[in-house]
Amino acid sequence: MIRKGDEVTIKPEWRDRGDEEFTWMACDDEEKGRVTIAPVNTGLAIPPRQTVSVDMLKQNAEHQSRCKASPECSCSALNRGTK
């Protein structure tokens, strides 16, 4: 289950050109097989969001184990609503 703040990767077969360059975070909890994601390293004041099927994503477990809401991590800012 994908939770708000989880780092995810868009599977290659679902990516648009350039998607692999971004760090993608879940903006909310997975619901009914879908989740809203946003790239956090765009440099934009308001990052674009998109709602996708969870089948299109891979959850980055290694990030979750080392992050644990570290203040330096971009997903911490997303959880606080500052990104």
C-alpha positions as CSV (number, residue, x, y, z in Angstrom):
1,M,0.0,0.0,0.0
2,I,1.3,3.4,-1.0
3,R,1.1,6.1,1.7
4,K,1.5,9.9,1.6
5,G,5.2,10.8,1.4
6,D,6.3,7.4,-0.1
7,E,8.8,7.7,-2.9
8,V,7.7,5.9,-6.0
9,T,9.0,5.3,-9.5
10,I,6.9,5.2,-12.6
11,K,7.4,1.9,-14.3
12,P,9.2,2.2,-17.7
13,E,6.2,1.1,-19.8
14,W,4.2,4.0,-18.3
15,R,6.8,6.8,-18.3
16,D,6.7,9.9,-20.5
17,R,10.1,11.0,-21.7
18,G,12.0,12.6,-18.8
19,D,10.0,11.1,-16.0
20,E,12.9,9.1,-14.9
21,E,14.8,12.3,-14.0
22,F,12.4,13.2,-11.2
23,T,11.9,12.0,-7.7
24,W,8.2,11.1,-7.4
25,M,6.3,11.3,-4.1
26,A,2.8,10.2,-3.2
27,C,0.7,13.2,-2.3
28,D,-1.9,11.2,-0.5
29,D,-2.7,7.6,0.6
30,E,-3.6,5.0,-2.0
31,E,-7.3,4.7,-2.4
32,K,-9.3,2.4,-4.7
33,G,-6.1,1.4,-6.5
34,R,-5.1,5.0,-7.4
35,V,-2.8,7.6,-5.9
36,T,-1.8,11.2,-6.6
37,I,1.9,11.7,-7.3
38,A,4.1,14.7,-7.8
39,P,7.7,15.2,-8.8
40,V,9.5,17.0,-5.9
41,N,12.7,18.1,-7.6
42,T,11.3,20.2,-10.4
43,G,12.2,23.7,-9.1
44,L,8.7,24.8,-9.7
45,A,6.8,26.6,-7.0
46,I,3.7,24.4,-7.6
47,P,4.8,20.9,-8.8
48,P,2.4,19.2,-11.2
49,R,0.3,16.4,-9.8
50,Q,-1.2,13.4,-11.5
51,T,-3.5,10.7,-10.3
52,V,-2.4,7.2,-11.5
53,S,-3.2,3.6,-11.0
54,V,-0.8,2.0,-8.5
55,D,-0.1,-0.7,-11.1
56,M,1.9,2.0,-12.9
57,L,4.2,2.5,-10.0
58,K,7.0,0.8,-8.1
59,Q,7.4,1.7,-4.4
60,N,11.0,2.6,-3.5
61,A,11.4,0.6,-0.2
62,E,15.1,1.5,0.2
63,H,14.2,5.2,0.4
64,Q,11.6,4.5,3.1
65,S,14.1,2.6,5.3
66,R,16.7,5.4,5.3
67,C,14.4,8.4,5.2
68,K,12.1,8.0,8.3
69,A,11.0,11.7,7.8
70,S,14.4,13.1,7.9
71,P,14.2,17.0,7.8
72,E,16.6,16.9,4.8
73,C,14.4,14.6,2.8
74,S,12.0,16.1,0.2
75,C,9.3,13.7,1.3
76,S,9.3,15.3,4.7
77,A,8.5,18.6,3.2
78,L,5.7,17.0,1.1
79,N,4.2,15.5,4.3
80,R,4.2,18.9,5.9
81,G,2.6,20.4,2.8
82,T,5.5,22.7,2.1
83,K,6.3,21.2,-1.3
